[in-house]
Amino acid sequence: MVAALAANGVVPRQTALWLGGISDKLHGKLSRAGVVEPRQANNIRQPKMNSLVRFLDGFIADGKTLEGRGASDSTKRKWKTARNHLARHFPKGQKLEDVTPTDAQAFRQYLELIRIKTTGEPMRENAKRKLISSTKVMFNVSVHRDHCLAVRLEQIGVLLDDAVFGRLCRGVL
């Protein structure tokens, strides 16, 4: 940031995204140091944040893809399966905006521990990938609906080890 300031240039995109998500306290410190412009007070009412499960239930009930098309019954079943795993993993009442990259890693580890009921075998890797893919779709929609910080979701995509999700987030912002 200092180099961009000294060169009268712009900060890298990732840095700008990060700056948008930092606390007012940290932003104030950076502002007092002259590294960033002070934040303008806004009187825009922030949308009420949903619990994670409430958001997922609404998303599935809506039944629309990111592009606004109706999802097939098969896709909705995949979303419901991912929703059920997320609901089992996260504590009851988990707020959507409070999901962190560490939570995403813990969710991936949770999937590693899942056993198939009939055989007792671990969940197959392809099944885990499908669950993660459905989860990413739902979180990506939350970015479009301004329920979460895009930076956090981009970090979650990186931690889930899928470069495609990172590109998706960068492309939709």
PyMOL CGO cylinders between C-alpha atoms (Angstrom):
from pymol import cmd
from pymol.cgo import CYLINDER

trace = [
    CYLINDER, 0.00, 0.00, 0.00, 2.83, 2.34, 0.86, 0.3, 1, 1, 1, 1, 1, 1,
    CYLINDER, 2.83, 2.34, 0.86, 4.55, 1.62, -2.47, 0.3, 1, 1, 1, 1, 1, 1,
    CYLINDER, 4.55, 1.62, -2.47, 1.34, 2.33, -4.39, 0.3, 1, 1, 1, 1, 1, 1,
    CYLINDER, 1.34, 2.33, -4.39, 0.88, 5.54, -2.43, 0.3, 1, 1, 1, 1, 1, 1,
    CYLINDER, 0.88, 5.54, -2.43, 4.46, 6.68, -3.06, 0.3, 1, 1, 1, 1, 1, 1,
    CYLINDER, 4.46, 6.68, -3.06, 4.19, 5.91, -6.77, 0.3, 1, 1, 1, 1, 1, 1,
    CYLINDER, 4.19, 5.91, -6.77, 0.78, 7.57, -6.98, 0.3, 1, 1, 1, 1, 1, 1,
    CYLINDER, 0.78, 7.57, -6.98, -0.51, 4.23, -8.22, 0.3, 1, 1, 1, 1, 1, 1,
    CYLINDER, -0.51, 4.23, -8.22, -3.23, 1.83, -7.24, 0.3, 1, 1, 1, 1, 1, 1,
    CYLINDER, -3.23, 1.83, -7.24, -3.11, -1.01, -4.77, 0.3, 1, 1, 1, 1, 1, 1,
    CYLINDER, -3.11, -1.01, -4.77, -3.43, -4.58, -6.05, 0.3, 1, 1, 1, 1, 1, 1,
    CYLINDER, -3.43, -4.58, -6.05, -6.98, -5.92, -6.30, 0.3, 1, 1, 1, 1, 1, 1,
    CYLINDER, -6.98, -5.92, -6.30, -6.49, -8.42, -3.47, 0.3, 1, 1, 1, 1, 1, 1,
    CYLINDER, -6.49, -8.42, -3.47, -5.32, -5.63, -1.19, 0.3, 1, 1, 1, 1, 1, 1,
    CYLINDER, -5.32, -5.63, -1.19, -8.32, -3.48, -2.10, 0.3, 1, 1, 1, 1, 1, 1,
    CYLINDER, -8.32, -3.48, -2.10, -10.67, -6.39, -1.37, 0.3, 1, 1, 1, 1, 1, 1,
    CYLINDER, -10.67, -6.39, -1.37, -8.93, -6.97, 1.95, 0.3, 1, 1, 1, 1, 1, 1,
    CYLINDER, -8.93, -6.97, 1.95, -9.22, -3.29, 2.85, 0.3, 1, 1, 1, 1, 1, 1,
    CYLINDER, -9.22, -3.29, 2.85, -12.95, -3.42, 2.24, 0.3, 1, 1, 1, 1, 1, 1,
    CYLINDER, -12.95, -3.42, 2.24, -13.30, -6.15, 4.82, 0.3, 1, 1, 1, 1, 1, 1,
    CYLINDER, -13.30, -6.15, 4.82, -11.17, -4.87, 7.67, 0.3, 1, 1, 1, 1, 1, 1,
    CYLINDER, -11.17, -4.87, 7.67, -12.65, -3.47, 10.85, 0.3, 1, 1, 1, 1, 1, 1,
    CYLINDER, -12.65, -3.47, 10.85, -13.27, 0.23, 11.32, 0.3, 1, 1, 1, 1, 1, 1,
    CYLINDER, -13.27, 0.23, 11.32, -10.68, 0.24, 14.10, 0.3, 1, 1, 1, 1, 1, 1,
    CYLINDER, -10.68, 0.24, 14.10, -7.88, -1.10, 11.87, 0.3, 1, 1, 1, 1, 1, 1,
    CYLINDER, -7.88, -1.10, 11.87, -8.98, 1.10, 8.98, 0.3, 1, 1, 1, 1, 1, 1,
    CYLINDER, -8.98, 1.10, 8.98, -8.82, 4.12, 11.32, 0.3, 1, 1, 1, 1, 1, 1,
    CYLINDER, -8.82, 4.12, 11.32, -5.24, 3.26, 12.27, 0.3, 1, 1, 1, 1, 1, 1,
    CYLINDER, -5.24, 3.26, 12.27, -4.24, 2.96, 8.60, 0.3, 1, 1, 1, 1, 1, 1,
    CYLINDER, -4.24, 2.96, 8.60, -6.02, 6.22, 7.88, 0.3, 1, 1, 1, 1, 1, 1,
    CYLINDER, -6.02, 6.22, 7.88, -4.22, 8.06, 10.69, 0.3, 1, 1, 1, 1, 1, 1,
    CYLINDER, -4.22, 8.06, 10.69, -0.94, 6.72, 9.30, 0.3, 1, 1, 1, 1, 1, 1,
    CYLINDER, -0.94, 6.72, 9.30, -1.87, 8.25, 5.94, 0.3, 1, 1, 1, 1, 1, 1,
    CYLINDER, -1.87, 8.25, 5.94, -1.91, 4.93, 4.11, 0.3, 1, 1, 1, 1, 1, 1,
    CYLINDER, -1.91, 4.93, 4.11, -5.64, 4.97, 3.23, 0.3, 1, 1, 1, 1, 1, 1,
    CYLINDER, -5.64, 4.97, 3.23, -8.38, 7.56, 2.92, 0.3, 1, 1, 1, 1, 1, 1,
    CYLINDER, -8.38, 7.56, 2.92, -10.75, 7.84, 5.90, 0.3, 1, 1, 1, 1, 1, 1,
    CYLINDER, -10.75, 7.84, 5.90, -13.98, 5.90, 5.55, 0.3, 1, 1, 1, 1, 1, 1,
    CYLINDER, -13.98, 5.90, 5.55, -17.06, 7.92, 4.83, 0.3, 1, 1, 1, 1, 1, 1,
    CYLINDER, -17.06, 7.92, 4.83, -19.92, 7.37, 7.24, 0.3, 1, 1, 1, 1, 1, 1,
    CYLINDER, -19.92, 7.37, 7.24, -22.80, 5.85, 5.36, 0.3, 1, 1, 1, 1, 1, 1,
    CYLINDER, -22.80, 5.85, 5.36, -26.37, 5.91, 6.37, 0.3, 1, 1, 1, 1, 1, 1,
    CYLINDER, -26.37, 5.91, 6.37, -27.21, 2.91, 4.24, 0.3, 1, 1, 1, 1, 1, 1,
    CYLINDER, -27.21, 2.91, 4.24, -28.95, 0.30, 6.29, 0.3, 1, 1, 1, 1, 1, 1,
    CYLINDER, -28.95, 0.30, 6.29, -27.10, -2.99, 6.17, 0.3, 1, 1, 1, 1, 1, 1,
    CYLINDER, -27.10, -2.99, 6.17, -29.23, -6.01, 5.28, 0.3, 1, 1, 1, 1, 1, 1,
    CYLINDER, -29.23, -6.01, 5.28, -30.16, -8.23, 8.19, 0.3, 1, 1, 1, 1, 1, 1,
    CYLINDER, -30.16, -8.23, 8.19, -27.82, -11.19, 8.20, 0.3, 1, 1, 1, 1, 1, 1,
    CYLINDER, -27.82, -11.19, 8.20, -29.38, -14.61, 8.18, 0.3, 1, 1, 1, 1, 1, 1,
    CYLINDER, -29.38, -14.61, 8.18, -28.28, -17.67, 9.94, 0.3, 1, 1, 1, 1, 1, 1,
    CYLINDER, -28.28, -17.67, 9.94, -26.39, -19.97, 7.63, 0.3, 1, 1, 1, 1, 1, 1,
    CYLINDER, -26.39, -19.97, 7.63, -29.12, -22.60, 7.61, 0.3, 1, 1, 1, 1, 1, 1,
    CYLINDER, -29.12, -22.60, 7.61, -31.88, -20.03, 7.03, 0.3, 1, 1, 1, 1, 1, 1,
    CYLINDER, -31.88, -20.03, 7.03, -29.97, -18.63, 4.06, 0.3, 1, 1, 1, 1, 1, 1,
    CYLINDER, -29.97, -18.63, 4.06, -29.39, -22.11, 2.62, 0.3, 1, 1, 1, 1, 1, 1,
    CYLINDER, -29.39, -22.11, 2.62, -33.05, -23.07, 3.07, 0.3, 1, 1, 1, 1, 1, 1,
    CYLINDER, -33.05, -23.07, 3.07, -34.13, -19.89, 1.31, 0.3, 1, 1, 1, 1, 1, 1,
    CYLINDER, -34.13, -19.89, 1.31, -31.64, -20.44, -1.48, 0.3, 1, 1, 1, 1, 1, 1,
    CYLINDER, -31.64, -20.44, -1.48, -32.86, -24.00, -2.08, 0.3, 1, 1, 1, 1, 1, 1,
    CYLINDER, -32.86, -24.00, -2.08, -36.53, -22.95, -1.88, 0.3, 1, 1, 1, 1, 1, 1,
    CYLINDER, -36.53, -22.95, -1.88, -35.83, -20.22, -4.44, 0.3, 1, 1, 1, 1, 1, 1,
    CYLINDER, -35.83, -20.22, -4.44, -34.38, -22.93, -6.68, 0.3, 1, 1, 1, 1, 1, 1,
    CYLINDER, -34.38, -22.93, -6.68, -32.49, -20.58, -8.96, 0.3, 1, 1, 1, 1, 1, 1,
    CYLINDER, -32.49, -20.58, -8.96, -28.92, -20.83, -10.17, 0.3, 1, 1, 1, 1, 1, 1,
    CYLINDER, -28.92, -20.83, -10.17, -26.48, -17.93, -10.03, 0.3, 1, 1, 1, 1, 1, 1,
    CYLINDER, -26.48, -17.93, -10.03, -27.57, -16.99, -13.55, 0.3, 1, 1, 1, 1, 1, 1,
    CYLINDER, -27.57, -16.99, -13.55, -31.22, -16.89, -12.45, 0.3, 1, 1, 1, 1, 1, 1,
    CYLINDER, -31.22, -16.89, -12.45, -32.34, -20.06, -14.22, 0.3, 1, 1, 1, 1, 1, 1,
    CYLINDER, -32.34, -20.06, -14.22, -34.45, -22.64, -12.46, 0.3, 1, 1, 1, 1, 1, 1,
    CYLINDER, -34.45, -22.64, -12.46, -32.37, -25.48, -11.06, 0.3, 1, 1, 1, 1, 1, 1,
    CYLINDER, -32.37, -25.48, -11.06, -33.20, -29.09, -11.92, 0.3, 1, 1, 1, 1, 1, 1,
    CYLINDER, -33.20, -29.09, -11.92, -34.57, -31.45, -9.27, 0.3, 1, 1, 1, 1, 1, 1,
    CYLINDER, -34.57, -31.45, -9.27, -31.25, -33.28, -9.30, 0.3, 1, 1, 1, 1, 1, 1,
    CYLINDER, -31.25, -33.28, -9.30, -29.36, -30.06, -8.58, 0.3, 1, 1, 1, 1, 1, 1,
    CYLINDER, -29.36, -30.06, -8.58, -31.75, -29.17, -5.76, 0.3, 1, 1, 1, 1, 1, 1,
    CYLINDER, -31.75, -29.17, -5.76, -31.15, -32.61, -4.20, 0.3, 1, 1, 1, 1, 1, 1,
    CYLINDER, -31.15, -32.61, -4.20, -27.39, -31.96, -4.30, 0.3, 1, 1, 1, 1, 1, 1,
    CYLINDER, -27.39, -31.96, -4.30, -27.92, -28.57, -2.67, 0.3, 1, 1, 1, 1, 1, 1,
    CYLINDER, -27.92, -28.57, -2.67, -30.07, -30.15, 0.05, 0.3, 1, 1, 1, 1, 1, 1,
    CYLINDER, -30.07, -30.15, 0.05, -27.39, -32.76, 0.76, 0.3, 1, 1, 1, 1, 1, 1,
    CYLINDER, -27.39, -32.76, 0.76, -24.74, -30.03, 1.06, 0.3, 1, 1, 1, 1, 1, 1,
    CYLINDER, -24.74, -30.03, 1.06, -27.10, -27.98, 3.26, 0.3, 1, 1, 1, 1, 1, 1,
    CYLINDER, -27.10, -27.98, 3.26, -27.63, -30.95, 5.57, 0.3, 1, 1, 1, 1, 1, 1,
    CYLINDER, -27.63, -30.95, 5.57, -23.89, -31.51, 5.94, 0.3, 1, 1, 1, 1, 1, 1,
    CYLINDER, -23.89, -31.51, 5.94, -23.32, -27.80, 6.63, 0.3, 1, 1, 1, 1, 1, 1,
    CYLINDER, -23.32, -27.80, 6.63, -26.14, -27.84, 9.20, 0.3, 1, 1, 1, 1, 1, 1,
    CYLINDER, -26.14, -27.84, 9.20, -24.57, -30.86, 10.94, 0.3, 1, 1, 1, 1, 1, 1,
    CYLINDER, -24.57, -30.86, 10.94, -21.12, -29.31, 10.94, 0.3, 1, 1, 1, 1, 1, 1,
    CYLINDER, -21.12, -29.31, 10.94, -21.83, -25.72, 12.01, 0.3, 1, 1, 1, 1, 1, 1,
    CYLINDER, -21.83, -25.72, 12.01, -23.32, -24.85, 15.39, 0.3, 1, 1, 1, 1, 1, 1,
    CYLINDER, -23.32, -24.85, 15.39, -27.03, -24.06, 15.49, 0.3, 1, 1, 1, 1, 1, 1,
    CYLINDER, -27.03, -24.06, 15.49, -27.56, -20.36, 14.83, 0.3, 1, 1, 1, 1, 1, 1,
    CYLINDER, -27.56, -20.36, 14.83, -24.25, -19.89, 12.97, 0.3, 1, 1, 1, 1, 1, 1,
    CYLINDER, -24.25, -19.89, 12.97, -24.41, -16.55, 11.19, 0.3, 1, 1, 1, 1, 1, 1,
    CYLINDER, -24.41, -16.55, 11.19, -23.60, -16.55, 7.50, 0.3, 1, 1, 1, 1, 1, 1,
    CYLINDER, -23.60, -16.55, 7.50, -21.32, -13.53, 7.83, 0.3, 1, 1, 1, 1, 1, 1,
    CYLINDER, -21.32, -13.53, 7.83, -19.34, -15.23, 10.58, 0.3, 1, 1, 1, 1, 1, 1,
    CYLINDER, -19.34, -15.23, 10.58, -18.14, -18.14, 8.45, 0.3, 1, 1, 1, 1, 1, 1,
    CYLINDER, -18.14, -18.14, 8.45, -14.34, -17.93, 8.31, 0.3, 1, 1, 1, 1, 1, 1,
    CYLINDER, -14.34, -17.93, 8.31, -11.62, -19.60, 6.26, 0.3, 1, 1, 1, 1, 1, 1,
    CYLINDER, -11.62, -19.60, 6.26, -10.82, -21.71, 9.32, 0.3, 1, 1, 1, 1, 1, 1,
    CYLINDER, -10.82, -21.71, 9.32, -14.45, -22.87, 9.36, 0.3, 1, 1, 1, 1, 1, 1,
    CYLINDER, -14.45, -22.87, 9.36, -14.09, -23.87, 5.72, 0.3, 1, 1, 1, 1, 1, 1,
    CYLINDER, -14.09, -23.87, 5.72, -11.04, -25.98, 6.50, 0.3, 1, 1, 1, 1, 1, 1,
    CYLINDER, -11.04, -25.98, 6.50, -12.85, -27.56, 9.42, 0.3, 1, 1, 1, 1, 1, 1,
    CYLINDER, -12.85, -27.56, 9.42, -15.80, -28.38, 7.12, 0.3, 1, 1, 1, 1, 1, 1,
    CYLINDER, -15.80, -28.38, 7.12, -13.42, -30.10, 4.70, 0.3, 1, 1, 1, 1, 1, 1,
    CYLINDER, -13.42, -30.10, 4.70, -11.96, -32.09, 7.61, 0.3, 1, 1, 1, 1, 1, 1,
    CYLINDER, -11.96, -32.09, 7.61, -15.49, -32.96, 8.72, 0.3, 1, 1, 1, 1, 1, 1,
    CYLINDER, -15.49, -32.96, 8.72, -16.12, -34.44, 5.26, 0.3, 1, 1, 1, 1, 1, 1,
    CYLINDER, -16.12, -34.44, 5.26, -12.98, -36.55, 5.65, 0.3, 1, 1, 1, 1, 1, 1,
    CYLINDER, -12.98, -36.55, 5.65, -14.52, -38.18, 8.74, 0.3, 1, 1, 1, 1, 1, 1,
    CYLINDER, -14.52, -38.18, 8.74, -17.87, -39.05, 7.14, 0.3, 1, 1, 1, 1, 1, 1,
    CYLINDER, -17.87, -39.05, 7.14, -18.54, -42.78, 6.80, 0.3, 1, 1, 1, 1, 1, 1,
    CYLINDER, -18.54, -42.78, 6.80, -21.06, -44.36, 4.45, 0.3, 1, 1, 1, 1, 1, 1,
    CYLINDER, -21.06, -44.36, 4.45, -23.81, -45.81, 6.65, 0.3, 1, 1, 1, 1, 1, 1,
    CYLINDER, -23.81, -45.81, 6.65, -24.28, -49.06, 4.73, 0.3, 1, 1, 1, 1, 1, 1,
    CYLINDER, -24.28, -49.06, 4.73, -20.62, -49.98, 4.25, 0.3, 1, 1, 1, 1, 1, 1,
    CYLINDER, -20.62, -49.98, 4.25, -18.75, -48.06, 6.93, 0.3, 1, 1, 1, 1, 1, 1,
    CYLINDER, -18.75, -48.06, 6.93, -16.26, -46.92, 4.29, 0.3, 1, 1, 1, 1, 1, 1,
    CYLINDER, -16.26, -46.92, 4.29, -15.07, -43.32, 4.10, 0.3, 1, 1, 1, 1, 1, 1,
    CYLINDER, -15.07, -43.32, 4.10, -16.90, -40.98, 1.74, 0.3, 1, 1, 1, 1, 1, 1,
    CYLINDER, -16.90, -40.98, 1.74, -15.39, -41.17, -1.71, 0.3, 1, 1, 1, 1, 1, 1,
    CYLINDER, -15.39, -41.17, -1.71, -13.33, -38.23, -2.91, 0.3, 1, 1, 1, 1, 1, 1,
    CYLINDER, -13.33, -38.23, -2.91, -15.68, -37.52, -5.81, 0.3, 1, 1, 1, 1, 1, 1,
    CYLINDER, -15.68, -37.52, -5.81, -18.65, -37.30, -3.42, 0.3, 1, 1, 1, 1, 1, 1,
    CYLINDER, -18.65, -37.30, -3.42, -16.71, -34.83, -1.25, 0.3, 1, 1, 1, 1, 1, 1,
    CYLINDER, -16.71, -34.83, -1.25, -15.92, -32.73, -4.31, 0.3, 1, 1, 1, 1, 1, 1,
    CYLINDER, -15.92, -32.73, -4.31, -19.58, -32.65, -5.32, 0.3, 1, 1, 1, 1, 1, 1,
    CYLINDER, -19.58, -32.65, -5.32, -20.58, -31.52, -1.83, 0.3, 1, 1, 1, 1, 1, 1,
    CYLINDER, -20.58, -31.52, -1.83, -17.94, -28.81, -1.84, 0.3, 1, 1, 1, 1, 1, 1,
    CYLINDER, -17.94, -28.81, -1.84, -19.02, -27.72, -5.31, 0.3, 1, 1, 1, 1, 1, 1,
    CYLINDER, -19.02, -27.72, -5.31, -22.63, -27.34, -4.16, 0.3, 1, 1, 1, 1, 1, 1,
    CYLINDER, -22.63, -27.34, -4.16, -21.47, -25.49, -1.06, 0.3, 1, 1, 1, 1, 1, 1,
    CYLINDER, -21.47, -25.49, -1.06, -19.44, -23.09, -3.19, 0.3, 1, 1, 1, 1, 1, 1,
    CYLINDER, -19.44, -23.09, -3.19, -22.41, -22.39, -5.44, 0.3, 1, 1, 1, 1, 1, 1,
    CYLINDER, -22.41, -22.39, -5.44, -24.52, -21.43, -2.43, 0.3, 1, 1, 1, 1, 1, 1,
    CYLINDER, -24.52, -21.43, -2.43, -21.80, -19.25, -0.90, 0.3, 1, 1, 1, 1, 1, 1,
    CYLINDER, -21.80, -19.25, -0.90, -21.15, -17.61, -4.25, 0.3, 1, 1, 1, 1, 1, 1,
    CYLINDER, -21.15, -17.61, -4.25, -24.83, -16.67, -4.47, 0.3, 1, 1, 1, 1, 1, 1,
    CYLINDER, -24.83, -16.67, -4.47, -24.52, -15.10, -1.03, 0.3, 1, 1, 1, 1, 1, 1,
    CYLINDER, -24.52, -15.10, -1.03, -21.79, -12.83, -2.45, 0.3, 1, 1, 1, 1, 1, 1,
    CYLINDER, -21.79, -12.83, -2.45, -24.20, -11.65, -5.13, 0.3, 1, 1, 1, 1, 1, 1,
    CYLINDER, -24.20, -11.65, -5.13, -26.87, -11.06, -2.54, 0.3, 1, 1, 1, 1, 1, 1,
    CYLINDER, -26.87, -11.06, -2.54, -24.39, -9.15, -0.34, 0.3, 1, 1, 1, 1, 1, 1,
    CYLINDER, -24.39, -9.15, -0.34, -24.78, -11.48, 2.63, 0.3, 1, 1, 1, 1, 1, 1,
    CYLINDER, -24.78, -11.48, 2.63, -21.04, -11.97, 3.18, 0.3, 1, 1, 1, 1, 1, 1,
    CYLINDER, -21.04, -11.97, 3.18, -17.73, -10.34, 2.54, 0.3, 1, 1, 1, 1, 1, 1,
    CYLINDER, -17.73, -10.34, 2.54, -16.49, -11.42, -0.85, 0.3, 1, 1, 1, 1, 1, 1,
    CYLINDER, -16.49, -11.42, -0.85, -12.95, -11.57, 0.49, 0.3, 1, 1, 1, 1, 1, 1,
    CYLINDER, -12.95, -11.57, 0.49, -13.90, -14.16, 3.05, 0.3, 1, 1, 1, 1, 1, 1,
    CYLINDER, -13.90, -14.16, 3.05, -15.62, -16.31, 0.47, 0.3, 1, 1, 1, 1, 1, 1,
    CYLINDER, -15.62, -16.31, 0.47, -12.67, -16.04, -1.85, 0.3, 1, 1, 1, 1, 1, 1,
    CYLINDER, -12.67, -16.04, -1.85, -10.43, -17.22, 0.98, 0.3, 1, 1, 1, 1, 1, 1,
    CYLINDER, -10.43, -17.22, 0.98, -12.81, -20.09, 1.67, 0.3, 1, 1, 1, 1, 1, 1,
    CYLINDER, -12.81, -20.09, 1.67, -12.55, -21.14, -1.97, 0.3, 1, 1, 1, 1, 1, 1,
    CYLINDER, -12.55, -21.14, -1.97, -8.76, -21.13, -1.77, 0.3, 1, 1, 1, 1, 1, 1,
    CYLINDER, -8.76, -21.13, -1.77, -8.77, -23.14, 1.45, 0.3, 1, 1, 1, 1, 1, 1,
    CYLINDER, -8.77, -23.14, 1.45, -11.09, -25.70, -0.08, 0.3, 1, 1, 1, 1, 1, 1,
    CYLINDER, -11.09, -25.70, -0.08, -8.40, -26.07, -2.71, 0.3, 1, 1, 1, 1, 1, 1,
    CYLINDER, -8.40, -26.07, -2.71, -10.34, -25.22, -5.83, 0.3, 1, 1, 1, 1, 1, 1,
    CYLINDER, -10.34, -25.22, -5.83, -8.90, -22.53, -8.08, 0.3, 1, 1, 1, 1, 1, 1,
    CYLINDER, -8.90, -22.53, -8.08, -12.13, -22.38, -10.06, 0.3, 1, 1, 1, 1, 1, 1,
    CYLINDER, -12.13, -22.38, -10.06, -14.03, -20.97, -7.06, 0.3, 1, 1, 1, 1, 1, 1,
    CYLINDER, -14.03, -20.97, -7.06, -11.41, -18.28, -6.61, 0.3, 1, 1, 1, 1, 1, 1,
    CYLINDER, -11.41, -18.28, -6.61, -11.75, -17.31, -10.26, 0.3, 1, 1, 1, 1, 1, 1,
    CYLINDER, -11.75, -17.31, -10.26, -15.53, -17.28, -9.94, 0.3, 1, 1, 1, 1, 1, 1,
    CYLINDER, -15.53, -17.28, -9.94, -15.39, -14.90, -6.99, 0.3, 1, 1, 1, 1, 1, 1,
    CYLINDER, -15.39, -14.90, -6.99, -12.94, -12.62, -8.75, 0.3, 1, 1, 1, 1, 1, 1,
    CYLINDER, -12.94, -12.62, -8.75, -15.10, -12.63, -11.88, 0.3, 1, 1, 1, 1, 1, 1,
    CYLINDER, -15.10, -12.63, -11.88, -18.34, -11.68, -10.18, 0.3, 1, 1, 1, 1, 1, 1,
    CYLINDER, -18.34, -11.68, -10.18, -17.14, -8.81, -8.02, 0.3, 1, 1, 1, 1, 1, 1,
]
cmd.load_cgo(trace, "trace")
